[in-house]
Amino acid sequence: MDRNAVINQSVRTAVPVDAAHLEKAVSLAVDSVANAGGPFGAVVVTRDGRVIEGNNRVTQDNDPTAHAEVTAIRRACAELGTFDLSGAVLYSSCEPCPMCLASALWARVDAVYFAADRHDAAAAGFDDAVFYDFFAATPETRAAGGVMTVRHERTGSAVAPFDAWRVLETRIDY
Ligand SMILES: [Zn+2]
């Protein structure tokens, strides 16, 4: 097998962007502002073509994780009755923050498309760019940054949950 064939096998074919869904995510973000939500909107388009909307509900729900993308992913999973959104596409009005990007990874969506970016969000007073820097930092520079302490403190029981998980015959892998 030649080298290019190997590369082609390893690169997933991207689901093409649908501009109408991206515009919908942006309009949801604008509507969200008018309805006391944050200025963010998202749409999940499932493998079978269902379109599920979400907007930022952080201040409405007192839920710092209720970003538009997470809201849309939660609704999509609830509607489909699954934790696996393989084949779905996530459209967001703004570049997903690290939490939302990780949520999309956990949900196994195929592609993420966004309109504005982290710098646009930062210009409006949101911490997206700071958080991206936090993840990009080394442990040393992260500690010096003073944003939040994160430290590995291994206990004797640390892997006990994984030991229990490995031998559980009824486990559902995800
Ligand atoms: Zn987010």
Residues whose N, C-alpha, C, O or C-beta is under 5 A from the ligand:
A	BS01	ZN	H67 P96 C97 M99 C100
